[in-house]
Amino acid sequence: MPSDEITASAPATIANLGPGYDLMGMALDRPRDILRVELQAGGVDAITVRGLGSESLKIPAGKNACVVAGRAVLAQAGAEKYRLKMQLEKGVPPRMGMGSSGASSAAGAFAVNALLGYPLDQMHVLRCAMEGERASCGSAHADNVAPALLGGITVITGYEPLNVVKLSPIEGTAVVEVSPRIELAAEKTKLAREVLPSSVPLSKVVGQMAAFSSLLLGIVQKDAVLMGRGISGDGIIEPARAKLIPGFIDVKAAAMHEGAHGATISGAGPTVFALAPIERADAVGKAMVRAFTANSIKSVYAIYQCSQEGTKIV
């Protein structure tokens, strides 16, 4: 029998980064999900969840992202006979746009692959983690699980076949995340996808391509200003989802006024993030909170770094 117990840690992430919808994501240095996994010869799959938002994650084990991702690895490795016993400590808050299900899915797939002696390569582990995302929000996208698994900034250059390129973050920049306290739909990510337009004018597509180019070139050329211009230039996804976040327009404007390079919605929201010079990060965060307050919304901010470290054994 393979090793029978292991603990993995997976980071929070920001998906999309503006115009990179379903294609780009960034790993943060914190917070992290901690997942303990045991392989058992008999019984049934089981998981206990503690930590942030755990009360909203009390679902059958067979529908939990960690378990689904882990079982996908067992299936790929020809080890379906084993059963999973998991203990998940949530550090990444659910339904806030910080890649909560992505972190859990990455941890589940990575840990089970490690327990089996690493029979699957990274792309196959990522495919399995994407099944956890499918179970969580109905779509097997990789913009959160790729950076959660690999770390850094990831670019998905194709889904069939799956191919991911990892890029290094720009030094001297901070990620300011401002989370509003607003009532969220039970299936927040699904709703955030449903509000997106089914078709857009060609002129908007051209503008989106320009923003995506600025985002990608800014990262590659280590130009935070250019990267920020790309983040702020999303003309398709952001306008549709902004309606779900009261005060978003004012919050984004406040971030830019205080010296942020760029700002937009973090993943599917409702958290809003800004890329800012480290020395301006605190002022940017406070200004964004004030803007939410002016719209009668309470919020909190935190300052993070982009991390090169993805899922790891602890």
N, C-alpha and C positions, 0 to 999 in steps of 0.2 A: 504493500500500500504506500502511496506517496506520503510526503510530510503531511501531518494532520492538522496543523494549526499555524496561522500567520496573521499579522496585523498590517494593514496598508493604510496609507494616508493620501488623499487626493485634494487638490486645491480648488478654490472658487475661481470662476472664469468670467470673462465678458465676451459674449458672442456678438458677431456682426461688425463691431467697431464702426458703426455708421453704414456705409454703402456695401459692406461685405456680407450681405445677408446670406446665411447658411454656408458661407465660404471661409470666414475668418473668425478667429477668436484669440483671446489673450489670457494666460494664466496669471493669477495674482499670488503674492507672497503669503497671503492669509485672507480669510480663515480657511480651515481644512475640515473635511470629513475624515473620521477615523473608523475603520472597519476591521473587526476581528472575524476571521473565517475559520471554521473547522470542517474538514471532510469527514463524513461518517459513512460506514458501510451499510447502515440500514436506517429505518425510520422515515421521516418526511422532512422536507425543507422547512426551515424555521428562521425567523429573524425578529430581534427585538430592537427598537429604535428609541434612543434617548437624545436629549439636547434640543437645539433650536427648532421650534416648529414640529416637534415629534408628535404632538397630539393630532396634527393634520395628516400624518403618514401612517395611521393605523389601518392598513389594508392587508388583504391576504398575502402570504409570503410569495405566492406564485405571480403576483402582480407588482411586487416591489422591484424597483430598478436594479438594486444590488443583486437580488436573487436571479432575476431574468438574465442579466449580463453574465453572472457566474454560470448559470445553467447553459448559456450559449457556448461558453468556453468548454464545459464538460462535453457538450454535444460535438463540437468541432474536434476535440481531442479523443473522442471515442471512449469517454469515461462517464457515460450517463448513469452508470450503476451507483455512483456516489450520491449522497445527500449532503446538503449544505446547512450548516448552523452558523448564523451570522449575528453579530452584535454591532450595531451602527451608532456612533456618536456624531450627531449632526452639529457641525460647526458652521456650515454654509446654510444661511436661512432659506427655507423653501419659498417659492413663488415671489421672489424679489428681483429676478433678473440677474442673479449672480451665479448661475450654473449649478444650482443645487442638485438636480437630478443627474446632471453631467458628472459631477464629482462622485456621487454615489455609484453611478454606472461604471465609471472608470475604475474606482476602487474595487468593485465586485469582480470585474473581468480580470484586472491585473492580479489581484490576490489569488484567485482560483488558478490562473495560469502559473503563478509562482509555486503554488502548492503542488501542482502536477509536474514541476520540474521544467517549466517554460517550453512546452511543446509547440506553442503557437508564436509566430513572429508578431511584430508590432501592429502591422496592418490587420492581421486576423484578430488580434486582441481588440483593436479599435472597432472592427466590424461587430464583435460581440458586445462591446460597450454601447454601440449604437442601438442594439436591440433593447437595452435598458431604457434608452431615451424613447424608443417607440412605445414601450409599455407605459412610460410616464406621461407622454404628451401626444402620442399618436403618430409621431413622425420620427424616422430614424436619421435625423440630421446629425452632423458631426462637429458643428461649430463650437459647441461647448466641450464635448468629450475629447476631441483631438487635443486642445491645449491642456485639458485636465490630465490627460494621459502622458503627453509628451513634454509639457511645459513650454515656455516662451510664447511667441506669436505664431500661430499656425495658419497656413493658407491651404485650402482644399482645392487642388487643381483638377480634380475629377472624382466622381462617385462611382462610375462604372468604366474601368476598374477604379477602386479607391486609391487616391494618391494624395499625400499630405507633405507639404514643405514646412519646415520649422525655421523661423527667423528669430534673430536676437533683438531684444528691446533696445530702445534708445536710452543711454545713460543721462542722468540729470533731470529726468522727468518723473512726475508723480501721477498716480491715478486717484482722483478724488471721486468717491462714490457717495451720493446723497440719497438716502432711502426715505421716501415719504410714508407716513402712516395713513394709508387709505384703505378702504374696503376693497378686497380683492375677490374676483370670481373664483369659484371652486376649481375651475379648469382654466386658470389664467393664461397659460401659454397657448392653449387651443384658441381662446378668444382673441389673443393678440395676433394669431395667424388668420383668423376669420375676418378681421377688419381690413386686411390688406386688399388692394385693388386686384382684380383679375386680369386687367389689361391697363397699359399706360401709353401715353403718346410717345412717338419716337423721340421728340425733343427732350422728354424727361429721361429716356433711356440714355441718350447722349450725355446729358448732364450727370447721370449716375455713373456712367463709365469714366467720366472726367474725375469725379470725386473718388472713385475706386482706384484710379491710376495715381492720384495724389496720395492716397492712403498708402498704397503699396510702395511707391517710389520714396515716400517720406521715410518709411521703415528701412528700406534697403540702403538709402543714402544717408541715414542717421540724421534726418532733417525733421525735427519735432514740429516746426511751423508748418511744413508741407503735410506732414502726417495729420496734424490737427485740422488743417483745411479740408482734408479728405473726410475725417470723422464728422465734421460739421456739415458736409455737403450732401448728405443723404436727402434726396428729393422725392423718394418713393415710399420707403418704409416709415421713416420718422413722421412725416405729416399724418399718416394714417393712424399710427399708434399714439401720437401726441394727444389725441382726443380722449384717451383713456387715463391721462395723467394731468389732473388739474394744475394749472400754473406752469406747465412745462416751458412754454415760450419765454416767460419771464425768467425762469430758472436758468435756461440756456443763455439768455442775454446777460444775466448777472455774472455767470461764469466767464463769459468772453470779456465783459467790462473790467473784470478784476485780473485779466491777464492770462486766462487759459488759452492754450493753443487750439483747442477744439472741445466740443461738448455735444452729447446726444444721449439717447436712451440706452441703458445697459441691457443688452439682450432684448427680451420681450417686455422689460420694465417690471414694476414702475420705478425702479431705481434709475437715477440719471447719473452719468459719469462725465468727468472732464479730464482731459490730459493737460497738465500744467507744469511749468517749471517748479522744481522742488521748493524754491524760496517763495513762491506765490500760492502754494497748495492750500495752506491754512486760510488765507484770505479768500481764495476761491470757494472753499467749502462753506465758510461763514456767509458769504454773499448768496450762495445758492440756498442755504437754509432760510435766510431772510426773505428771499423771493418766494419760497414756499409758504412761509408764515404770512406774507402779504396776501396770499391767496387762501388763507385760513386752513392751511395744511401744516401739521407738525412734521418735522423731519429730523434726521440725524445724519451727520457726515463722518466719513472715515477716510484716511489717507493710506494708500497702498503703493506697492511697487509691482511692476511686471516681473514675474519670476521665471527663471530658466528651468526651474524644477517642477516636474509633473508629479505623477503618482509614484510613490516609493514605499518600500517596506520599512516599518518602524519597529 
